[in-house]
Amino acid sequence: MNPVQKISYGRTRRRRAHHALTPITVGQDPVSGMPKQHHRAAAESGYVRPGLKVSVPKLGIGAPKKKKTKGNG
Protein backbone atom coordinates (compact mmCIF):
# COMPACT_ATOMS: atom_id res chain seq x y z
CA MET A 1 0.00 0.00 0.00
CA ASN A 2 1.38 3.39 -0.97
CA PRO A 3 1.39 6.47 1.26
CA VAL A 4 -1.36 9.01 0.60
CA GLN A 5 1.06 11.91 0.20
CA LYS A 6 4.84 12.19 -0.12
CA ILE A 7 6.58 13.46 3.04
CA SER A 8 8.21 16.77 2.23
CA TYR A 9 11.97 17.27 2.28
CA GLY A 10 11.73 19.80 5.13
CA ARG A 11 9.63 17.50 7.32
CA THR A 12 12.09 14.65 6.74
CA ARG A 13 15.02 16.89 7.69
CA ARG A 14 13.26 18.11 10.86
CA ARG A 15 12.58 14.53 11.92
CA ARG A 16 16.18 13.47 11.31
CA ALA A 17 17.49 16.47 13.23
CA HIS A 18 16.40 14.77 16.46
CA HIS A 19 18.27 11.56 15.65
CA ALA A 20 21.75 13.05 16.03
CA LEU A 21 24.04 11.53 18.66
CA THR A 22 25.43 13.72 21.41
CA PRO A 23 29.06 13.32 22.54
CA ILE A 24 29.86 11.95 26.01
CA THR A 25 30.46 14.68 28.58
CA VAL A 26 33.85 14.11 30.17
CA GLY A 27 35.19 15.86 33.24
CA GLN A 28 38.33 15.54 35.30
CA ASP A 29 38.65 13.43 38.44
CA PRO A 30 39.88 15.82 41.15
CA VAL A 31 41.65 13.04 43.06
CA SER A 32 43.67 11.35 40.30
CA GLY A 33 43.38 13.94 37.53
CA MET A 34 42.24 11.33 34.99
CA PRO A 35 39.21 11.80 32.69
CA LYS A 36 35.89 10.74 34.23
CA GLN A 37 32.29 10.69 32.99
CA HIS A 38 29.82 12.82 34.92
CA HIS A 39 27.77 10.89 37.52
CA ARG A 40 30.08 7.86 37.24
CA ALA A 41 32.72 6.50 39.58
CA ALA A 42 36.33 7.04 38.53
CA ALA A 43 38.12 3.75 37.86
CA GLU A 44 41.39 4.73 39.56
CA SER A 45 40.18 6.40 42.74
CA GLY A 46 36.49 5.46 43.02
CA TYR A 47 35.58 9.16 43.36
CA VAL A 48 31.95 9.97 42.53
CA ARG A 49 31.30 13.31 44.25
CA PRO A 50 32.59 15.12 47.35
CA GLY A 51 32.04 12.85 50.33
CA LEU A 52 31.34 9.70 48.29
CA LYS A 53 33.91 7.17 47.16
CA VAL A 54 33.05 3.74 45.80
CA SER A 55 35.24 0.66 46.07
CA VAL A 56 34.54 -2.43 43.95
CA PRO A 57 37.67 -4.62 44.05
CA LYS A 58 36.19 -7.19 41.66
CA LEU A 59 35.92 -4.55 38.93
CA GLY A 60 39.07 -2.69 39.96
CA ILE A 61 37.21 0.50 40.87
CA GLY A 62 38.79 2.41 43.71
CA ALA A 63 40.90 -0.59 44.71
CA PRO A 64 44.67 -0.37 45.01
CA LYS A 65 46.49 -1.72 41.98
CA LYS A 66 47.88 -5.23 42.41
CA LYS A 67 51.56 -5.57 41.75
CA LYS A 68 52.46 -8.22 39.23
CA THR A 69 54.87 -10.82 40.57
CA LYS A 70 57.13 -12.86 38.42
CA GLY A 71 56.47 -16.57 38.72
CA ASN A 72 59.20 -19.19 38.90
CA GLY A 73 57.97 -21.35 36.09
Biopython code that builds the backbone (N, CA, C, O; Angstrom):
import numpy as np
from Bio.PDB.StructureBuilder import StructureBuilder

atoms = [
    (1, "MET", "N", (0.846, -1.176, 0.000)),
    (1, "MET", "CA", (0.000, 0.000, 0.000)),
    (1, "MET", "C", (0.892, 1.240, 0.000)),
    (1, "MET", "O", (1.847, 1.320, 0.773)),
    (2, "ASN", "N", (0.590, 2.183, -0.845)),
    (2, "ASN", "CA", (1.384, 3.390, -0.973)),
    (2, "ASN", "C", (0.916, 4.469, -0.001)),
    (2, "ASN", "O", (-0.255, 4.496, 0.376)),
    (3, "PRO", "N", (1.830, 5.369, 0.411)),
    (3, "PRO", "CA", (1.394, 6.473, 1.258)),
    (3, "PRO", "C", (0.477, 7.419, 0.483)),
    (3, "PRO", "O", (0.558, 7.524, -0.741)),
    (4, "VAL", "N", (-0.398, 8.106, 1.226)),
    (4, "VAL", "CA", (-1.356, 9.014, 0.596)),
    (4, "VAL", "C", (-0.635, 10.206, -0.022)),
    (4, "VAL", "O", (-0.966, 10.633, -1.128)),
    (5, "GLN", "N", (0.353, 10.741, 0.696)),
    (5, "GLN", "CA", (1.062, 11.908, 0.202)),
    (5, "GLN", "C", (2.542, 11.762, 0.549)),
    (5, "GLN", "O", (2.898, 11.226, 1.599)),
    (6, "LYS", "N", (3.397, 12.250, -0.353)),
    (6, "LYS", "CA", (4.841, 12.194, -0.119)),
    (6, "LYS", "C", (5.208, 13.104, 1.047)),
    (6, "LYS", "O", (4.701, 14.221, 1.145)),
    (7, "ILE", "N", (6.094, 12.629, 1.938)),
    (7, "ILE", "CA", (6.584, 13.459, 3.041)),
    (7, "ILE", "C", (7.579, 14.453, 2.467)),
    (7, "ILE", "O", (8.500, 14.081, 1.740)),
    (8, "SER", "N", (7.384, 15.716, 2.800)),
    (8, "SER", "CA", (8.212, 16.767, 2.231)),
    (8, "SER", "C", (9.656, 16.661, 2.721)),
    (8, "SER", "O", (9.945, 16.060, 3.755)),
    (9, "TYR", "N", (10.547, 17.266, 1.943)),
    (9, "TYR", "CA", (11.970, 17.273, 2.275)),
    (9, "TYR", "C", (12.199, 17.942, 3.620)),
    (9, "TYR", "O", (12.973, 17.436, 4.432)),
    (10, "GLY", "N", (11.543, 19.068, 3.875)),
    (10, "GLY", "CA", (11.726, 19.804, 5.128)),
    (10, "GLY", "C", (11.260, 19.004, 6.334)),
    (10, "GLY", "O", (11.914, 19.014, 7.377)),
    (11, "ARG", "N", (10.137, 18.311, 6.200)),
    (11, "ARG", "CA", (9.627, 17.495, 7.320)),
    (11, "ARG", "C", (10.579, 16.335, 7.605)),
    (11, "ARG", "O", (10.809, 15.989, 8.764)),
    (12, "THR", "N", (11.129, 15.738, 6.557)),
    (12, "THR", "CA", (12.091, 14.648, 6.740)),
    (12, "THR", "C", (13.333, 15.148, 7.458)),
    (12, "THR", "O", (13.842, 14.483, 8.360)),
    (13, "ARG", "N", (13.824, 16.322, 7.059)),
    (13, "ARG", "CA", (15.016, 16.887, 7.689)),
    (13, "ARG", "C", (14.760, 17.245, 9.149)),
    (13, "ARG", "O", (15.636, 17.043, 9.990)),
    (14, "ARG", "N", (13.589, 17.768, 9.466)),
    (14, "ARG", "CA", (13.258, 18.108, 10.860)),
    (14, "ARG", "C", (13.200, 16.849, 11.720)),
    (14, "ARG", "O", (13.647, 16.858, 12.868)),
    (15, "ARG", "N", (12.657, 15.778, 11.174)),
    (15, "ARG", "CA", (12.582, 14.526, 11.920)),
    (15, "ARG", "C", (13.990, 13.981, 12.179)),
    (15, "ARG", "O", (14.293, 13.545, 13.289)),
    (16, "ARG", "N", (14.828, 14.005, 11.179)),
    (16, "ARG", "CA", (16.182, 13.466, 11.309)),
    (16, "ARG", "C", (17.067, 14.326, 12.202)),
    (16, "ARG", "O", (18.077, 13.849, 12.721)),
    (17, "ALA", "N", (16.698, 15.577, 12.382)),
    (17, "ALA", "CA", (17.489, 16.473, 13.227)),
    (17, "ALA", "C", (17.498, 15.990, 14.671)),
    (17, "ALA", "O", (18.439, 16.284, 15.409)),
    (18, "HIS", "N", (16.480, 15.262, 15.087)),
    (18, "HIS", "CA", (16.402, 14.770, 16.460)),
    (18, "HIS", "C", (17.121, 13.436, 16.640)),
    (18, "HIS", "O", (17.216, 12.938, 17.762)),
    (19, "HIS", "N", (17.619, 12.862, 15.580)),
    (19, "HIS", "CA", (18.272, 11.559, 15.653)),
    (19, "HIS", "C", (19.778, 11.662, 15.846)),
    (19, "HIS", "O", (20.459, 10.640, 15.933)),
    (20, "ALA", "N", (20.305, 12.872, 15.913)),
    (20, "ALA", "CA", (21.750, 13.053, 16.035)),
    (20, "ALA", "C", (22.238, 12.566, 17.391)),
    (20, "ALA", "O", (21.538, 12.709, 18.393)),
    (21, "LEU", "N", (23.427, 11.996, 17.426)),
    (21, "LEU", "CA", (24.037, 11.528, 18.663)),
    (21, "LEU", "C", (24.768, 12.682, 19.340)),
    (21, "LEU", "O", (25.355, 13.538, 18.678)),
    (22, "THR", "N", (24.723, 12.689, 20.656)),
    (22, "THR", "CA", (25.433, 13.720, 21.411)),
    (22, "THR", "C", (26.724, 13.116, 21.977)),
    (22, "THR", "O", (26.725, 11.955, 22.385)),
    (23, "PRO", "N", (27.807, 13.873, 22.008)),
    (23, "PRO", "CA", (29.059, 13.324, 22.543)),
    (23, "PRO", "C", (28.975, 13.126, 24.060)),
    (23, "PRO", "O", (28.175, 13.772, 24.735)),
    (24, "ILE", "N", (29.806, 12.231, 24.581)),
    (24, "ILE", "CA", (29.861, 11.955, 26.008)),
    (24, "ILE", "C", (30.517, 13.135, 26.713)),
    (24, "ILE", "O", (31.559, 13.625, 26.278)),
    (25, "THR", "N", (29.904, 13.587, 27.801)),
    (25, "THR", "CA", (30.460, 14.682, 28.578)),
    (25, "THR", "C", (31.528, 14.122, 29.510)),
    (25, "THR", "O", (31.249, 13.248, 30.331)),
    (26, "VAL", "N", (32.736, 14.622, 29.382)),
    (26, "VAL", "CA", (33.854, 14.111, 30.165)),
    (26, "VAL", "C", (34.396, 15.232, 31.040)),
    (26, "VAL", "O", (34.622, 16.349, 30.575)),
    (27, "GLY", "N", (34.599, 14.916, 32.311)),
    (27, "GLY", "CA", (35.188, 15.863, 33.244)),
    (27, "GLY", "C", (36.524, 15.333, 33.742)),
    (27, "GLY", "O", (37.057, 14.363, 33.203)),
    (28, "GLN", "N", (37.049, 15.961, 34.751)),
    (28, "GLN", "CA", (38.333, 15.540, 35.304)),
    (28, "GLN", "C", (38.139, 15.098, 36.738)),
    (28, "GLN", "O", (37.495, 15.790, 37.527)),
    (29, "ASP", "N", (38.696, 13.946, 37.075)),
    (29, "ASP", "CA", (38.646, 13.434, 38.437)),
    (29, "ASP", "C", (39.560, 14.289, 39.306)),
    (29, "ASP", "O", (40.760, 14.357, 39.036)),
    (30, "PRO", "N", (39.032, 14.948, 40.347)),
    (30, "PRO", "CA", (39.877, 15.824, 41.155)),
    (30, "PRO", "C", (40.915, 15.081, 41.989)),
    (30, "PRO", "O", (41.907, 15.680, 42.406)),
    (31, "VAL", "N", (40.709, 13.803, 42.238)),
    (31, "VAL", "CA", (41.652, 13.036, 43.056)),
    (31, "VAL", "C", (42.848, 12.577, 42.225)),
    (31, "VAL", "O", (43.996, 12.829, 42.590)),
    (32, "SER", "N", (42.575, 11.899, 41.098)),
    (32, "SER", "CA", (43.667, 11.349, 40.302)),
    (32, "SER", "C", (44.013, 12.205, 39.085)),
    (32, "SER", "O", (45.092, 12.053, 38.512)),
    (33, "GLY", "N", (43.114, 13.101, 38.685)),
    (33, "GLY", "CA", (43.377, 13.944, 37.533)),
    (33, "GLY", "C", (43.083, 13.272, 36.206)),
    (33, "GLY", "O", (43.345, 13.858, 35.156)),
    (34, "MET", "N", (42.546, 12.059, 36.220)),
    (34, "MET", "CA", (42.235, 11.329, 34.994)),
    (34, "MET", "C", (40.845, 11.716, 34.500)),
    (34, "MET", "O", (40.035, 12.208, 35.287)),
    (35, "PRO", "N", (40.545, 11.505, 33.207)),
    (35, "PRO", "CA", (39.211, 11.804, 32.690)),
    (35, "PRO", "C", (38.160, 10.908, 33.341)),
    (35, "PRO", "O", (38.421, 9.741, 33.637)),
    (36, "LYS", "N", (36.969, 11.469, 33.560)),
    (36, "LYS", "CA", (35.894, 10.740, 34.230)),
    (36, "LYS", "C", (34.566, 11.228, 33.676)),
    (36, "LYS", "O", (34.382, 12.429, 33.476)),
    (37, "GLN", "N", (33.630, 10.303, 33.422)),
    (37, "GLN", "CA", (32.292, 10.692, 32.993)),
    (37, "GLN", "C", (31.529, 11.275, 34.168)),
    (37, "GLN", "O", (31.732, 10.867, 35.311)),
    (38, "HIS", "N", (30.645, 12.236, 33.886)),
    (38, "HIS", "CA", (29.818, 12.820, 34.924)),
    (38, "HIS", "C", (28.889, 11.754, 35.503)),
    (38, "HIS", "O", (28.386, 10.901, 34.772)),
    (39, "HIS", "N", (28.665, 11.804, 36.799)),
    (39, "HIS", "CA", (27.770, 10.894, 37.522)),
    (39, "HIS", "C", (28.224, 9.441, 37.446)),
    (39, "HIS", "O", (27.404, 8.529, 37.557)),
    (40, "ARG", "N", (29.522, 9.219, 37.256)),
    (40, "ARG", "CA", (30.080, 7.864, 37.243)),
    (40, "ARG", "C", (31.272, 7.831, 38.187)),
    (40, "ARG", "O", (31.902, 8.857, 38.447)),
    (41, "ALA", "N", (31.572, 6.652, 38.694)),
    (41, "ALA", "CA", (32.721, 6.501, 39.579)),
    (41, "ALA", "C", (33.996, 6.432, 38.741)),
    (41, "ALA", "O", (34.025, 5.792, 37.690)),
    (42, "ALA", "N", (35.042, 7.093, 39.214)),
    (42, "ALA", "CA", (36.333, 7.044, 38.530)),
    (42, "ALA", "C", (36.965, 5.682, 38.779)),
    (42, "ALA", "O", (36.914, 5.168, 39.896)),
    (43, "ALA", "N", (37.558, 5.097, 37.749)),
    (43, "ALA", "CA", (38.117, 3.749, 37.861)),
    (43, "ALA", "C", (39.331, 3.711, 38.786)),
    (43, "ALA", "O", (39.513, 2.736, 39.515)),
    (44, "GLU", "N", (40.161, 4.751, 38.771)),
    (44, "GLU", "CA", (41.387, 4.726, 39.556)),
    (44, "GLU", "C", (41.125, 4.968, 41.038)),
    (44, "GLU", "O", (41.627, 4.235, 41.890)),
    (45, "SER", "N", (40.334, 6.003, 41.343)),
    (45, "SER", "CA", (40.183, 6.402, 42.739)),
    (45, "SER", "C", (38.829, 6.046, 43.331)),
    (45, "SER", "O", (38.689, 6.042, 44.554)),
    (46, "GLY", "N", (37.826, 5.746, 42.514)),
    (46, "GLY", "CA", (36.494, 5.456, 43.020)),
    (46, "GLY", "C", (35.710, 6.695, 43.380)),
    (46, "GLY", "O", (34.640, 6.593, 43.979)),
    (47, "TYR", "N", (36.227, 7.886, 43.023)),
    (47, "TYR", "CA", (35.581, 9.156, 43.361)),
    (47, "TYR", "C", (34.306, 9.319, 42.541)),
    (47, "TYR", "O", (34.317, 9.119, 41.326)),
    (48, "VAL", "N", (33.204, 9.683, 43.205)),
    (48, "VAL", "CA", (31.948, 9.973, 42.528)),
    (48, "VAL", "C", (31.613, 11.451, 42.696)),
    (48, "VAL", "O", (31.392, 12.159, 41.714)),
    (49, "ARG", "N", (31.575, 11.911, 43.938)),
    (49, "ARG", "CA", (31.302, 13.308, 44.253)),
    (49, "ARG", "C", (31.917, 13.591, 45.617)),
    (49, "ARG", "O", (32.325, 12.650, 46.299)),
    (50, "PRO", "N", (32.000, 14.842, 46.041)),
    (50, "PRO", "CA", (32.590, 15.118, 47.346)),
    (50, "PRO", "C", (31.867, 14.365, 48.455)),
    (50, "PRO", "O", (30.648, 14.474, 48.592)),
    (51, "GLY", "N", (32.601, 13.615, 49.230)),
    (51, "GLY", "CA", (32.039, 12.854, 50.332)),
    (51, "GLY", "C", (31.611, 11.452, 49.958)),
    (51, "GLY", "O", (31.143, 10.714, 50.825)),
    (52, "LEU", "N", (31.753, 11.050, 48.697)),
    (52, "LEU", "CA", (31.342, 9.698, 48.295)),
    (52, "LEU", "C", (32.424, 9.066, 47.434)),
    (52, "LEU", "O", (32.761, 9.572, 46.364)),
    (53, "LYS", "N", (32.957, 7.963, 47.911)),
    (53, "LYS", "CA", (33.914, 7.168, 47.159)),
    (53, "LYS", "C", (33.391, 5.745, 47.119)),
    (53, "LYS", "O", (32.863, 5.250, 48.116)),
    (54, "VAL", "N", (33.529, 5.088, 45.990)),
    (54, "VAL", "CA", (33.047, 3.735, 45.795)),
    (54, "VAL", "C", (34.249, 2.825, 45.626)),
    (54, "VAL", "O", (35.229, 3.187, 44.974)),
    (55, "SER", "N", (34.167, 1.635, 46.219)),
    (55, "SER", "CA", (35.239, 0.661, 46.066)),
    (55, "SER", "C", (34.632, -0.680, 45.660)),
    (55, "SER", "O", (33.876, -1.290, 46.417)),
    (56, "VAL", "N", (34.978, -1.128, 44.449)),
    (56, "VAL", "CA", (34.538, -2.432, 43.946)),
    (56, "VAL", "C", (35.795, -3.180, 43.500)),
    (56, "VAL", "O", (36.201, -3.064, 42.344)),
    (57, "PRO", "N", (36.413, -3.942, 44.400)),
    (57, "PRO", "CA", (37.668, -4.616, 44.046)),
    (57, "PRO", "C", (37.538, -5.575, 42.871)),
    (57, "PRO", "O", (38.475, -5.720, 42.085)),
    (58, "LYS", "N", (36.384, -6.234, 42.742)),
    (58, "LYS", "CA", (36.194, -7.195, 41.659)),
    (58, "LYS", "C", (36.305, -6.527, 40.291)),
    (58, "LYS", "O", (36.803, -7.136, 39.343)),
    (59, "LEU", "N", (35.846, -5.284, 40.182)),
    (59, "LEU", "CA", (35.921, -4.550, 38.926)),
    (59, "LEU", "C", (37.138, -3.640, 38.848)),
    (59, "LEU", "O", (37.400, -3.040, 37.806)),
    (60, "GLY", "N", (37.879, -3.536, 39.943)),
    (60, "GLY", "CA", (39.072, -2.695, 39.964)),
    (60, "GLY", "C", (38.764, -1.217, 40.133)),
    (60, "GLY", "O", (39.586, -0.369, 39.783)),
    (61, "ILE", "N", (37.588, -0.898, 40.667)),
    (61, "ILE", "CA", (37.207, 0.502, 40.867)),
    (61, "ILE", "C", (37.566, 0.917, 42.285)),
    (61, "ILE", "O", (37.054, 0.350, 43.251)),
    (62, "GLY", "N", (38.420, 1.879, 42.410)),
    (62, "GLY", "CA", (38.792, 2.410, 43.710)),
    (62, "GLY", "C", (39.661, 1.486, 44.536)),
    (62, "GLY", "O", (39.972, 1.801, 45.685)),
    (63, "ALA", "N", (40.057, 0.365, 43.989)),
    (63, "ALA", "CA", (40.896, -0.586, 44.713)),
    (63, "ALA", "C", (42.359, -0.311, 44.383)),
    (63, "ALA", "O", (42.674, 0.127, 43.277)),
    (64, "PRO", "N", (43.244, -0.564, 45.326)),
    (64, "PRO", "CA", (44.670, -0.368, 45.014)),
    (64, "PRO", "C", (45.110, -1.355, 43.938)),
    (64, "PRO", "O", (44.653, -2.497, 43.894)),
    (65, "LYS", "N", (46.000, -0.892, 43.079)),
    (65, "LYS", "CA", (46.491, -1.716, 41.982)),
    (65, "LYS", "C", (47.337, -2.873, 42.542)),
    (65, "LYS", "O", (48.171, -2.679, 43.427)),
    (66, "LYS", "N", (47.102, -4.069, 42.007)),
    (66, "LYS", "CA", (47.876, -5.228, 42.408)),
    (66, "LYS", "C", (49.187, -5.225, 41.666)),
    (66, "LYS", "O", (49.226, -4.976, 40.461)),
    (67, "LYS", "N", (50.254, -5.499, 42.372)),
    (67, "LYS", "CA", (51.562, -5.569, 41.750)),
    (67, "LYS", "C", (51.737, -6.947, 41.134)),
    (67, "LYS", "O", (51.435, -7.966, 41.755)),
    (68, "LYS", "N", (52.228, -6.960, 39.911)),
    (68, "LYS", "CA", (52.463, -8.224, 39.227)),
    (68, "LYS", "C", (53.747, -8.839, 39.767)),
    (68, "LYS", "O", (54.774, -8.169, 39.874)),
    (69, "THR", "N", (53.676, -10.109, 40.103)),
    (69, "THR", "CA", (54.868, -10.822, 40.572)),
    (69, "THR", "C", (55.307, -11.804, 39.518)),
    (69, "THR", "O", (54.490, -12.424, 38.837)),
    (70, "LYS", "N", (56.591, -11.933, 39.395)),
    (70, "LYS", "CA", (57.131, -12.862, 38.419)),
    (70, "LYS", "C", (57.113, -14.267, 39.002)),
    (70, "LYS", "O", (57.617, -14.501, 40.101)),
    (71, "GLY", "N", (56.537, -15.183, 38.270)),
    (71, "GLY", "CA", (56.465, -16.566, 38.722)),
    (71, "GLY", "C", (57.744, -17.319, 38.397)),
    (71, "GLY", "O", (58.482, -16.946, 37.485)),
    (72, "ASN", "N", (57.995, -18.364, 39.138)),
    (72, "ASN", "CA", (59.203, -19.191, 38.897)),
    (72, "ASN", "C", (58.820, -20.402, 38.060)),
    (72, "ASN", "O", (59.004, -21.537, 38.500)),
    (73, "GLY", "N", (58.298, -20.185, 36.879)),
    (73, "GLY", "CA", (57.969, -21.346, 36.086)),
    (73, "GLY", "C", (57.364, -21.093, 34.810)),
    (73, "GLY", "O", (57.055, -22.032, 34.076)),
]
sb = StructureBuilder()
sb.init_structure("model")
sb.init_model(0)
sb.init_chain("A")
sb.init_seg("    ")
for serial, (resi, resn, name, xyz) in enumerate(atoms, 1):
    if name == "N":
        sb.init_residue(resn, " ", resi, " ")
    sb.init_atom(name, np.array(xyz, "f"), 0.0, 1.0, " ", f" {name:<3s}", serial, name[0])
structure = sb.get_structure()
